[in-house]
Amino acid sequence: MGIGASIFLIALGAIFAFAIDANLGWLNLNVVGWVLMLAGVAGLLTTLYFWNTRRRTVVATPVREDRVVADRVVPVQDDRVVREEYREVRRPGYPT
């Protein structure tokens, strides 16, 4: 709806509810005014909620392909490396 339209509905509803004293018989302007004010408040709250969620910034950290997911496990026997394993991890969808 927007902030301007919400404030307009609140103001128009306040005019109908508090300032106009007309008797139309089948239409109660006080009730119409209160309904318009409630619709304006609901629209204002909804607009502010969506503006607040839109303004949140998400900082994405760049993904490095050489990022270590887990430390390498290298078997050691008598303080010397028995076998060293090399593993290259790539994300799916990237060309080799």
Contacts in CASP RR format, 6 or more apart in sequence:
PFRMAT RR
TARGET T0000
AUTHOR 0000-0000-0000
METHOD contacts of the structure
MODEL  1
MGIGASIFLIALGAIFAFAIDANLGWLNLNVVGWVLMLAGVAGLLTTLYF
WNTRRRTVVATPVREDRVVADRVVPVQDDRVVREEYREVRRPGYPT
1 40 0 8 1.000
1 43 0 8 1.000
1 44 0 8 1.000
1 46 0 8 1.000
1 47 0 8 1.000
2 43 0 8 1.000
2 44 0 8 1.000
2 47 0 8 1.000
3 44 0 8 1.000
3 47 0 8 1.000
3 48 0 8 1.000
5 40 0 8 1.000
5 43 0 8 1.000
6 40 0 8 1.000
6 41 0 8 1.000
6 43 0 8 1.000
6 44 0 8 1.000
6 47 0 8 1.000
7 40 0 8 1.000
7 44 0 8 1.000
9 36 0 8 1.000
9 37 0 8 1.000
9 39 0 8 1.000
9 40 0 8 1.000
9 43 0 8 1.000
10 36 0 8 1.000
10 37 0 8 1.000
10 40 0 8 1.000
10 41 0 8 1.000
10 44 0 8 1.000
12 33 0 8 1.000
12 36 0 8 1.000
13 32 0 8 1.000
13 33 0 8 1.000
13 34 0 8 1.000
13 35 0 8 1.000
13 36 0 8 1.000
13 37 0 8 1.000
14 33 0 8 1.000
14 37 0 8 1.000
15 33 0 8 1.000
16 29 0 8 1.000
16 30 0 8 1.000
16 32 0 8 1.000
16 33 0 8 1.000
16 36 0 8 1.000
17 29 0 8 1.000
17 30 0 8 1.000
17 32 0 8 1.000
17 33 0 8 1.000
17 34 0 8 1.000
17 37 0 8 1.000
20 29 0 8 1.000
22 29 0 8 1.000
63 91 0 8 1.000
65 90 0 8 1.000
65 91 0 8 1.000
65 94 0 8 1.000
69 89 0 8 1.000
72 85 0 8 1.000
72 87 0 8 1.000
73 85 0 8 1.000
74 81 0 8 1.000
74 82 0 8 1.000
74 83 0 8 1.000
74 84 0 8 1.000
74 85 0 8 1.000
75 81 0 8 1.000
75 82 0 8 1.000
75 83 0 8 1.000
76 82 0 8 1.000
90 96 0 8 1.000
END
